């Protein structure tokens, strides 16, 4: 689950960065003197990033808890 939420979070962030970077490259290759970059982040995308980050952190905490539980089984 942690790998899935991490991959989804990475996909959302990189897909939002791809559009302005592509526009910069296309504008830089052309002979225009004006470089214009438009960046938009909808509330749906922002919510997806926040939920993915939350699930990623929760699964990391659960993984660490399981590791500590296995480590402490030997002492009891």
C-alpha positions as CSV (number, residue, x, y, z in Angstrom):
1,X,0.0,0.0,0.0
2,X,2.9,2.3,0.7
3,X,4.4,1.8,-2.7
4,X,1.0,2.5,-4.4
5,X,0.4,5.7,-2.5
6,X,4.0,6.8,-3.0
7,X,3.7,6.1,-6.8
8,X,0.4,7.9,-7.0
9,X,1.7,10.9,-5.1
10,X,4.8,11.0,-7.4
11,X,2.6,10.7,-10.5
12,X,0.3,13.6,-9.4
13,X,3.2,15.9,-8.6
14,X,5.2,15.1,-11.7
15,X,2.2,15.4,-14.0
16,X,1.5,18.9,-12.6
17,X,5.2,19.9,-13.2
18,X,5.3,18.4,-16.7
19,X,2.9,20.9,-18.3
20,X,4.8,24.1,-17.4
21,X,8.2,22.5,-18.1
22,X,7.0,21.4,-21.5
23,X,5.8,24.9,-22.2
24,X,9.2,26.3,-21.2
25,X,11.0,23.9,-23.5
26,X,8.7,24.6,-26.5
27,X,9.0,28.4,-25.9
28,X,12.8,28.2,-25.5
29,X,13.1,26.3,-28.8
30,X,11.1,28.9,-30.7
31,X,12.3,32.3,-31.8
32,X,9.8,34.2,-29.6
33,X,11.1,36.6,-27.1
34,X,8.2,36.1,-24.7
35,X,8.2,33.2,-22.4
36,X,4.9,32.6,-20.8
37,X,4.2,29.7,-18.3
38,X,0.8,29.0,-17.0
39,X,0.4,26.8,-13.9
40,X,-2.9,25.7,-12.4
41,X,-3.7,23.4,-9.6
42,X,-7.3,22.4,-9.1
43,X,-8.8,21.7,-5.7
44,X,-9.3,18.1,-6.9
45,X,-5.6,17.6,-7.6
46,X,-4.7,19.3,-4.3
47,X,-7.0,17.0,-2.4
48,X,-5.5,14.0,-4.1
49,X,-2.0,15.1,-3.2
50,X,-3.0,15.6,0.5
51,X,-4.8,12.2,0.7
52,X,-1.9,10.4,-0.9
53,X,0.5,12.0,1.4
54,X,-1.7,11.1,4.4
55,X,-1.9,7.4,3.4
56,X,1.8,7.3,2.7
57,X,2.6,8.6,6.2
58,X,0.1,6.2,7.8
59,X,1.5,3.2,6.0
60,X,5.0,4.3,7.0
61,X,3.9,4.5,10.6
62,X,2.2,1.1,10.4
63,X,5.4,-0.4,8.9
64,X,7.5,1.0,11.6
65,X,5.1,-0.3,14.3
66,X,5.2,-3.8,12.8
67,X,9.0,-3.6,12.8
68,X,9.1,-2.6,16.4
69,X,6.6,-5.3,17.4
70,X,8.8,-8.0,15.7
71,X,11.9,-6.6,17.4
72,X,10.3,-6.6,20.8
73,X,8.9,-10.2,20.5
74,X,12.4,-11.5,21.3
75,X,12.6,-9.6,24.6
76,X,9.3,-10.8,26.1
